[in-house]
Amino acid sequence: EYGRRVLLVDFDPQGAASVGLGVNANDLDQTVYDLLLAAKPMTADVIVPTSVPGLDLLPANIMLSAAEIQLVNEVAREHALNRVLRPVIDDYDVIIIDCQPSLGLLTINALSTAHGVMIPVETEFFALRGVALLIESIERVRDRINPKLKIDGFLATMVDKRTVHAREVLDRLTDTFGDLVYDTQIRRTIKFPDASVASEPITTYAPSHPGAEAYRRLAREVIARGDA
């Protein structure tokens, strides 16, 4: 909506980003999985347009889960995704890599490729524990593979300020990470799963809903910080 040409890379074997944009990756001949294993990845041929102007998708499906095993014996296995995106990197202003919630080889590939990391944090205690593990991984990748990698920010999601627990987690997040925490907070609402069922982003499914407005504020905040 703010004029950037965006590529969304679905890098989660569950394929939620693909399904959420109305793309059934199970019906496609090729996905990001095929590109990771190709000798010469023809990335532009696998990218699909979405119903959102300016937004393209590199889709994924459950086959991606096999890539971790198959990449183990590859040379420079941590850079497989980098090799996939290299041919199209100049075609987009922003490339967003949507990762699975684990710290395996796929996530290491994403961290090795990215310039920055946006960390969504559900306002629950166990989510904070997961953040600590992720930061350790980021620091290892930065030290050994990708010295340009940085944390762009922490995004509080599924926020329900009616609960004391959520408020305490938000306070802990801000006390620990300070200005790295985005001012924007994503409140819990049924509209998000409704939009997923409709295979649309919240910004087109319910464009005037507070959830959509929150993501627009986040986009402005990311742009203002110079990350997009």
Secondary structure as UniProt FT lines:
FT   STRAND          6..11
FT   TURN            13..14
FT   HELIX           16..20
FT   TURN            21..22
FT   HELIX           25..27
FT   HELIX           32..37
FT   HELIX           43..46
FT   STRAND          48..49
FT   TURN            53..54
FT   STRAND          55..58
FT   HELIX           62..66
FT   HELIX           67..71
FT   TURN            72..73
FT   TURN            75..76
FT   HELIX           77..79
FT   HELIX           80..85
FT   HELIX           86..91
FT   STRAND          94..99
FT   HELIX           105..113
FT   STRAND          116..122
FT   HELIX           125..144
FT   TURN            147..148
FT   STRAND          150..159
FT   TURN            161..162
FT   HELIX           164..177
FT   HELIX           178..180
FT   STRAND          181..187
FT   HELIX           191..197
FT   TURN            198..199
FT   HELIX           202..205
FT   TURN            207..208
FT   HELIX           210..224
FT   TURN            225..226
//
